[in-house]
Amino acid sequence: MLYVALYLTAAVLANLLIAWLGPSAAPGVAFGIVSLDLTSRDHLHDAWKRKGLWWKMGLLIGAGSVLSWLVNRQSGPIALASFVAFICSGLADTLTYAILGKSAYLVRVNGSNVVSAAIDSLVFLTLAFGWPPMWSIVALQFVAKVVGGFVWSVLLKRRQTNRLG
């Protein structure tokens, strides 16, 4: 339940901040918040594997977008762009995470984060702010998600290890 709450909180907060501050805030939001979202998604993959992973993740992604819109109706275009980007990146993340299934935890999480961060950055910024993509912001957001995802993966792994140990 903790990872569902982390995921939803991060998704809604990221959408609202981008709607309020605009595309220039994307790299900072990506580092601190979206990377948490990507990393918590991998914990949910483990928890929901063979237990409705696809429909639960779809529902969770939709819930984050709807909650964003309910909190601030003006965030609708951002919430919609986020929904589409998270669906696309979530599919890639799930497939990459499965391919890396026998690898160490940090390899699985961060390997899948690299793939999903690339897709999410390009799709989200293009849908939210138009074509052509703002390549410098796409690149900065990608790097921020990958680095932030690594930081969150280490922190969440440490929390899990401390809880079990």
Secondary structure, DSSP 8 states (H G I E B T S, - for coil): -HHHHHHHHHHHHHHHHHHHH-GGGHHHHIIIIIHHHHHHHHHHHHHHTTTTHHHHHHHHHHHHHHHHHHH-GGGHHHHHHHHHHHHHHHHHHHHHHHHTTTS-HHHHHHHHHHHHHHHHHHHHHHHHH-SS--HHHHHHHHHHHHHHHHHHHHHHHHHHHHHH-
